Amino acid sequence: MAAPESDSECLFSLEPYHVSEELGFILPDPLEELPPYYQPWMDIALHVPELVHSHKLRLHINEMPLLSIQFLQIHSELRLAHLALSAMTMGYVWQEGETTRWRYLWTLPHNLAVPYWEVSQHLGLPPILTHADAVLANWKKKDPDGPFDMENLELLVSLPGGDSVRGFFMVTLLVELAAVPALRNIPTVINSVRCGDTEAVATALEEISQSMQDMTDALKLMHDYVDPSVFYGIMRIYLSGWKDNTSMPKGLVYEGVQEEPMEYSGGSAAQSSLLHCFDELLGIKHEEKSGEFLTRMRNYMPPAHKQLIQDISLQPSLKGFVQQQASERLNQAFQHCVKKLLALRSYHINVVSRYIIVPAARARQLRNQSQESEQEMISRAPTALEERGTGGSGIMSFLKTWKLAR
C-alpha cells in the first residue's frame, strides 16, 4: 500500500505568487511619490487630463528630460513609475483622437519610450497601460485608517473623463477586493482535493461561491459611478492599444528601443487574473479564438500572477474529484460555483452592452449629425472601437464563448 502524502506535499500556498491575504492581487499600499529625481515624470503624469484637454501633453512630453531608471530601487517604485509612464503614453498617443495626422506619426519619443521600456522589462509587464497599472496599483485611501470603499478611495493618476474615470477604476478595484475570500480558498480546495477531504472542498467552494456573488454585487456599482456616454465617448480611447486597432494598424514605434513598430493590446478586464484562476480551478474551457485571446492577456499580468494561473492548471482536476465522490453536498457546491461564475460573466455582458454596444449603435446613428452634450460626446467616439473591446477582442462573441471542460 502506498504511503500517505506528507503534509508538505499537500500544501499549495498563495505566498510565492505575491498575492496578499487581505487584498488579493491588489498592490498593497501603493506609493504616491517617486524619488525627487523623477519629478519631471510626476509633474506631467498627475496632470494628463488637463494637458490632453489643452492639447499640450505632447508638447510637455517632447520637452521632458531623458531620465535613467537606476534610482528606482524597489518594486513599489517601479509600479508607480510604470503607472505614470503608462498614463503619459496613453495621453500622448490619443491626445488628438483618431486624427489623420496621427496616423502618419506612430512614434513614441525616446525620452518617454526608453525609460518606459526599461521599467517594463524590470517588471515583466508590457509598455502600455494594463489592468495591473490602472486598477491594482492606482489607489490610495483619503483617510488611511478609514474603510476600503468608494467614498474613501481615490486615484493616484487619472485619464480624461472626470469622475467617471475614478468610478470605473475604483469599482473595478472593489470587484478585485470582493474576490479575496475566493482567492484565499483556492489553496484549500487544491490541498483538500490532494488529501481527499471532501467536506473541506465543499466548504471552500461554498465560500468561493459567496465571493463570486459579492463580485457581481460590486460590479453593479458601475451604474452609479460611470456615465455610459463619458465612458464610450471620452474614456475608452485612452484605454485602447495598438494591436487589432484599425486606427493604428502598424502598431507604435518606441523610439530608441527598436526601429520597427510594436503592437500591444489595450487595457481589458481579461487582464485581471481573477477569472483565469477560477476557470483553471473549475475546469472552464473557452472556444479556440477566445481561449487564444485570454492566453495572450496573461502576458499583461504581473509574472507572479500569471505563474499562479499556470500552476493552478497543473493541479489534480477538481471536476474529476467531484465526479468521483458520492457527496451530494460537494456536487451541489461545485455546480453552484459554476452557476455563480456564469452569473458574473452574464452580468459583465450586461455592463458591456450598456457601456459599449448600445452607445456604439447610437454613435452610428448620430455620426455626421449636429448634436450637443451627451449625443455629441457619443457621436465623436472612435469608430475603430465600435465592435471591439479595449483589449482588441470581438467583444460580445468573446464574452459568450466558454464551457466546462470535459
N, C-alpha and C positions, 0 to 999 in steps of 0.2 A: 504494500500500500504506500502511495506517495506521501512524503512528509508534508504537513500543513505549511502554508506560506508563512513566513515570519511577518511580524508587524511592519517592519521596514519595507517589505515587498508589497504591502497593501496600501502604503501611503502615497497618495498623489496630493500635491500641495500647490497652491497658487503663488507661494512665496518666490519661487525662481522667476516668475513672469512679470514682476513689477506691477502686481495687482494689489491694491490697498484693501484691507479688511473693512475699512469704513467707507471708502469712496470707489471701489472697483477700479475701472480703467481711468477714472478721472485723476489728473495730476494733482497731488496734494499740495496745498499752499503755493500756488504759482508765484514766482517773483513779479513784482510790479516795476522794478527798475533794473537796468543793466549797469555795469561799471561805467563811470563818467566818460571814459574814452569813447563809448558808443552813444553818447548823447545826440550826435547828428542823426543817427537812425531813429531814436525815440522821438526827437523833435518833429520828424515827418510822420512816423507811424501813428502817433497819437492824434494827428490832425488829417488823416486821409480823407474823411468825408468832406470837410471844408475845402481842402485843396482840390479835390475832384470837382466839387461844385463850382469853384472859381477857375477851373481849367488850368491850375498852376502846379499840379502834383508832378507832372513830368519835368517841368522846369526845375523844381526844387530837387528832384532826384538826379537829374542830369548834372546839377552843381554840387551834389553830395560828395564828400571825400571818400576815396577808396580806403577802407579800414581793414586791418588784419583781424582774424578771429582768435589770435593767440591769447587774448585776455579773457576769453570765455572758458572758465575753468571747470564748472560743474554742470550737471545735467539740466538743472532748472534754468541756468543762464542760457544754455543752448536752446532750450524750448522757447524762452521768451524771445530770443534773437530770431528764431525761425518764425514765430508768430509775427513779429514786427516786419521782417523782410517779406513775409508772405503777403501781409496786408498791403505793403507798398507795391509789391509786384502786381497784385490783382488790380489795384487802382491805376497803376501805370499802363497796364495792357488795355484796360477797358475804360479809361478816362473819357474817351470820345465815343464810346459805344461801338456800334457796327458801322464805322465810317469807311468809305472807300480809301481815304488817305492812309488809314492804319493798315489796311490790307497789304500795303507795299512796304511797311516797316518791319514788323515781325521780329524785332530785336530788343532784348533787354540790355540796358547799358552795363558795361563791365563793372562799374563801381557798385552796382547792385547785384549783378549776376554772379560775380566771382565769390564774394563772401557768402551769398545765399547758397551757392553750390557747395561750398566748403562746410558750412553749418549743416546742410542736409546730409552730406556724406558722413559727418560725425554721428548724426542721429539715426542714420539709416532710413530717412524719410526723403520723398521726392521734393524738388524745388518748386512747390506750388502749395497753395493753401489747402490743408487737409482737415478732416474731422478732428484729428488729434490736435491741431492748432486751434481752430476756430471755436471748438467746444471744450475739449478736455483740458486745455491749458490756457483758457481765455476767461478766467473768472476771478472775482475777489468778493469778499463779504464787506458790505458797508460797515457793519458792526462785527468785528472779529469774533465776539462772543455770542452773536445772535444766531438765529436759525438759518439753515440752508434752504431758503425759499425765494420766490420771485421778488418779494419786497426787499430782501436783504442782499440780493446778488446784483452785480454789475459787471460789465465787460472791461477788460484791460485795453483792448484795441477794437475799434469798430470799422464798419464799412458804410457806404452810403445807404440810407434807408431809415434813419432816425430810430424811433422807439421800436419799430418792427424788427430791426436787426437785433437789438438786445433781446426782444421777445423770442425770436427764432432760435438764437443760440442758447439762451437760458432755459427755455422749455426743453430743448434737446438735452441739455445738461441734466435737467431733472429726470428725464427718461433714463439716462445713464445711472443716476443715483438710485432710482426705483429698482434697477436691476441688480443692485449689490447683494441682496439676500439670495437671489438666484445664483449669482456667481459663487458666493460662499458655499452653496450646497452642491456645486458641481464636483468638487473633490469627494464629498460624502457619497454621492452617487457612484462615482468611479471606484472608490475604495470598498464600498459595500457590495458592489457587483463582484469585484475581485474576491471578496471574502464570503460571498454567498449570503449576505444578511438582507433577506427580503424585506423585513419591516423597516430597516433603516433606509433602504432605497425608496420605499413607498413614502415615508415621512419626508424625505428630502425632495421628492418630486412634488409632493403637495405644497411644500414651501416655494418651490420654483414656480408652480402654477400661480400662486398668490402674487408673487413678484411680477410675473408677466401681466397679471391684471392691473397691478399698480403702474406698470409701464404704460399700458393703454390709457389709464386714467390721467397720467401725467401728460401724455401726448395730446389729450383733449384740451389742455390749456393753450395750445397753439391758436385756437379760435379766439381766445380772449386777448392775446398779446400780439398777434401778427395780422396786419391788414393784407388781404389777398392781392389787392391792386398794387400795393407797395412792394410786396414780395415779387410779384411777377414783373411789374413794370420797372422797378428800380434795383432791388437787391440781387435778383437772380443772375444777372450777367456777371456780377463781381464774384460769384461762386463758380463760374464756368471756366473750364480749362481749354487747352489747345490740343485735344485729341477727340476725334469724332465730332468736330465742330466745324461746320462749313464756313464760319466766319474766319477761321484760321486753319485752312486745310493742310498747310505745310508745317504747322507747329510754330514754335518760338525759338529764335536763336538766343542762346545765353552767351553774350559777348565775352570773350576771354576764357570761356570754358571749352567750347568747340565751335567750329565754323558751321556745321550742319545744324538745322533746326531740330529740336526735340519735342516730343509730344507727351503731354501729361493730362490726365483726366481731372476735371474739377471736383470740388467737394461733393460728397454723396453720403446719404445715410448708410449705403452699403460699405462705407469705410469704418463704420462702428463695428467693433469686434463682438458685440453682444449677440446678434442673431447668428453670426458664424459659429459661435460657441454652442448655442442652443441647437443649431442644425446638426452639428457634428455629434453632440450628445444624444439627440433623439433619432438620429439616422435619417435626417431630411436630405433629399437629393433634388437638385434643380435640373431642368432641361438643359441640353448641351450649351446653347448660346448663353443663357442666363448663368449657368454654372461657370462658364469661362469668364464672364464679366465679374462675378463675385470673387473668383480666384485672383483675378488681376487686381481687384480692390484691396486685397490683403497686402499688396506691395505699398499701400498708402497708410499702413498702420505702423506704430512703433514695433520694431522687430521682436521684442519680447512678447507682445500681444499676438502677433502673427504666429509665433512659435507655440503659444498656448493652444491656439486653434488646431494647429497641426498635431500636437501631442494628444489632444482630446480625441482626434480622429483615429489615433493608433490604439486606443484603449479597447478592452473587450466590449462587444456590442451590447448596449443597454436593451435594445429592442429584442435581441436574441435571448437575453437573460429573462426578460418579462415573459416571453413566449414559453420558456422552459419551466416557469414556476406555476404552481397551482394556487395562485393567490389572486383572489378577486380584487382585493384592495390594491395590490400592486398594479394589476392590469388597468383598473379604473384611474389610478393616479397617473399612469403613463398616458392613457388616452386623454385625460383631462389636460395634461401638459401640452399635448399636440393641439388640442382644441384652443387653448389659450394663445398658443403661438400663432395659429391660424387667425384668431380674432385680432391679435395685434397687427398682423400683416394686413388684414382686411381693413382695419381702421386706418392704417397708413395709406392704403389705396384711396380711402375717402378724403384724407388730408391732401394727397397729391391731386385728386380730382378738383378740390376746391381751390387749391393754390396754383395749379398749373393747367390742367385740362380745360376747365371752364374759362379761365382768363384767356387761354390761347385761342379758344373758339371765338370769344368776344373780340380779341385783338384782330383776328382775321376779318371780322365783320366791320370793325371800326377803322381799320387802316385806310389811310388816304382821305379820311373824313375830317372835318374841322370839329374837334371835341375839346372839352375842358375838364379840368380836375381829374377825377378818377378815370374817366373814359380816355382822356388824353394820355394819362400815365400808362394804361394798358395798351393803347394803340401804338405807343412808341417802343414797346418791349422788343427785344431782339428776335428776329424771325428765325434765326438758326436754331433756337431752343424750343420751338413750339412743340415738337414731337419727342423731345429728349429730356432726360434728367440732366442735372448739372454735372453728373459723372459721365455723361455721354451715352447712357443706356436708352434703348427704346422703352420708355418708362412704364407704360401700363402692361405691355406684354411681359416685361421683366418681372414686375411685381406679382403677376399671377401664375408664374411657372415654377411650381415646386411640388414635391410629393415625398411620401415616406419611402425610404429605401426598402427594397425587398429583402 
